[in-house]
Amino acid sequence: MPLSSTIEDQPLQIAGHSFNSRLLTGTGKYPDPATMQASLEASGCAMVTVAVRRVQTGAAGHKGLMEAIDWSRLWMLPNTAGCTTAEEAVRTARLGRELARMAGQENNTFVKLEVIPDPRYLLPDPIGTLVAAKQLVKEGFSVLPYINADPLLARRLEEVGCVTVMPLGSPIGSGQGLRNRDNIRLMIEGAGVPVVVDAGIGVPSDAAEAMELGADAVLINTAIARADAPVAMARAMALATRAGRLAHLSGRIPQQPTAVASSPQSDRVGH
């Protein structure tokens, strides 16, 4: 069998679409459009999430965003950020579908579903998310729900037809890393759809850790956009995502309670 330094990997598959990058990024919180554009390029991402309500209202940092991105190269993931109820999220998702069509993506039915009534910790509402997901799936959406790292909720969302589950590593924008790694591991073990770790990633080692656990992708916004050098951080996150994925496919050694010698103990000089 020939030796190789590379392992063949398959593109990320979501709802029949193929993506060559397992790093998803966002468009918010950048200091200016030029930095956002350069960061998206450096990240190598193939999918970028857009807050529909903020684009619609021309909120700070979102004016001119649609024109600043080459939508022939990047797949739009409209999100329902700012929605506090299932009903709001469903209405916003419909607007997001139209936004994607305006960008020339006629067959784009993707929506990142966020239902977040909690203003302090920005934790998603599991019941509202499930209710909205059921309705959006009925309407033909490809639903990517943002949820707590709850394996049972993930299973229910998969059963109603969601195309991914997107557990938070820790609260949005907190940079705390993977505080929910055990539950995320359980979700990965039981999922029949891609698991995308979303929220809380602060540094490249967090992204690598998520991918080493077996996550199919990571979504990172704040850690890139708010870094001192966003473009460089975008590149670092891309490399970490790829490294973590390669490590997962390579298969880590078992952890042992004691040391295991690297060299054979037999046939030593003097024996």
Buried (B, 14 or more C-beta within 10 A) or exposed (E): EEEEEEEEEEEBEBBEBEBEBBBBBBBBBBEEBEBBBBBBBBBBBBBBBBBBBBBBEEBEBBBEBBEBBEBEEBBBBBBBBBBBBBBBBBBBBBBBBEBBEEBEBEEBBBBBBBBBEEEEEBBBBBEBBBBBBBBBBEEEBBBBBBBBBBBEBBBBBBEBBBBBBBBBBBBBBBBBBBBBBEBBBBBBEBBEBBBBBBBBBBBBBBBBBBBBBBBBBBBBBBBBBBBEEBBBBBBBBBBBBBBBBBBBEEEEEEEEEEEEEEEEEEEEEEE
